[in-house]
Amino acid sequence: MDSSQIETGAPLSIEIAQIASPSTTLSPRISKDAIRTSLRASTVDGIFAAVFSVGTGGILLGNFLVELNASPIIFGMVSAIPMLVNLFQPVGAYLSERSTSRFLYSLSTHGIGRLLWLILVIGIVSFSWGGLNSNQLVILSLLILVCSHLLGALGTASWLSWIAMLVPRQLRGRYFGLRNSLANLTELVSLPIVGLAVSHWYGGSIQGYGVILLLGIIFGIVSLGCQYFQVDINPQLQNTYYGNSSQTSEIQSNSAPKEPSEISESVSLPQMPTPQNQIDSSIWKNSNFLIFLLYFGSWTFAVNLSAPFFNLYLLDTLNLDVSWVTFYNSLRAGAHMLMLIVWGRLADKIGNRPILISNGILIAVVPWLWLRMGSSPLDLWLWLPLLHLFIGGNWGGVDLCNNNLQIEIAPVKNQSIYFATAAAVAGASGALGATIGGFIAQFSASFGIAEVFIVSGVLRLASLVPLIVKKDLAS
């Protein structure tokens, strides 16, 4: 595979430093073909990872917990855990900057994290044979969720920094729009199929979920294999270059043999100074980044105050079959997929901030719309499908532009530290929102989930104020 260090921001011909074991080398350019291959591999990675996500989260995991009679607090915890572990992203970013390969670091974190779900498969088999009761299986599920997402959090900032260095700036919106769109197409196709399989499994929905979970794990491991074909980045050389840009004049040529997939030209590097491993103090002097943190943290809190309970509302309050819920979620994924391409092209033209404000306002009213939903035939066949199409279409713009905006704001040097800090802030606030929402939904003396929906809508609108006020935020 290719292993490299980007030196300039030039599109499609980015200068890099390459690692070819056992010697450290620098390649003067990444060819267009190498970039195309990397981006195609990342796109396929996203498609297979989408199948893994379908099997290990969302509606299938939610239905699994409903079948085990889990309480609303458990649902809040399930949503809070993936966000809460993001507090460890700065630790992961620090460790990744000390590594010499983005690929190997991703393999060691995400790979182990995905394989841990095999323990839950074994637990489901034991439950079917009477070895575990429902409460024990719920606890096991939570433990697997914590460990898996913790390892994922340790690798997320490194992965985002990796892919950010490979995608040319002027193609960022279109590429991420296409990648996410194809991932959503995969979810659109797979979700109703696996939903029907779980619902009609001859051994019961819990056993059916175990089978789907096993298949999802296999797809998750295959997705990591696709990353082998991406141009690798050495974080230490990346940080060294941006701290010592004058060193490139000292590069000498090197004819060390390379694997067939490696870039044809490479040269040896002189001895490099020790890279900076501490968080740069400028991270707290970057006003745009701090405004983004304020917006991102408050938005994530407001969203997750109610988001974990939409599927619970359908499955428990409205008592719908899981096949109905997977159908609605597929509609949402379809709208998300189609609109991502539109939002990606629009973001490249007008910037990310205007889309975040307009779509954020529309997303803010969603919890209030849920209060009008019931289980009548008109709701089942018209209003609920329209609501999910509305959510999916607008969420595509929010997800894409949040990602693009933080890439725009974060400097290249120690980039993963910035990404990790943003994820940690959003993770803590999102986990807090989901936890508070769970307690309100379970112990509220009056409306329960309805109260959560009302408050969430108000806070979503309030969280957009930093974006509205800061007009010169990077677009």
Secondary structure, 3 states (H helix, E strand, C coil): CCEECCCCCCCCCCCCCCEECCEEEECCCCCHHHHHHHHHHHHHHHHHHHHHHHHHCHHHHHHHHHHCCCCHHHHHHHHHHHHHHHHHHHHHHHHHHCCCCHHHHHHHHHHHHHHCHHHHHHHHHHHHCCCCCHHHHHHHHHHHHHHHHHHHHHHHHHHHHHHHHHCCHHHHHHHHHHHHHHHHHHHHHHHHHHHHHHHCCCCCHHHHHHHHHHHHHHHHHHHHHHHHHCCEECHHHHHHHHHCHHHHHHCEECCCCCCCCCCCCCEECCCCCCCCCCCCHHHHCCHHHHHHHHHHHHHHHHHHCCHHHHHHHHHHHCCCCHHHHHHHHHHHHHHHHHHHHHHHHHHHHHCCHHHHHHHHHHHHCHHHHHCCCCCCHHHHHHHHHHHHHHHHHHHHHHHHHHHHHHHHHCCCCCHHHHHHHHHHHHHHHHHHHHHHHHHHHHHCCCCCHHHHHHHHHHHHHHHCHHHHHCCCCCC
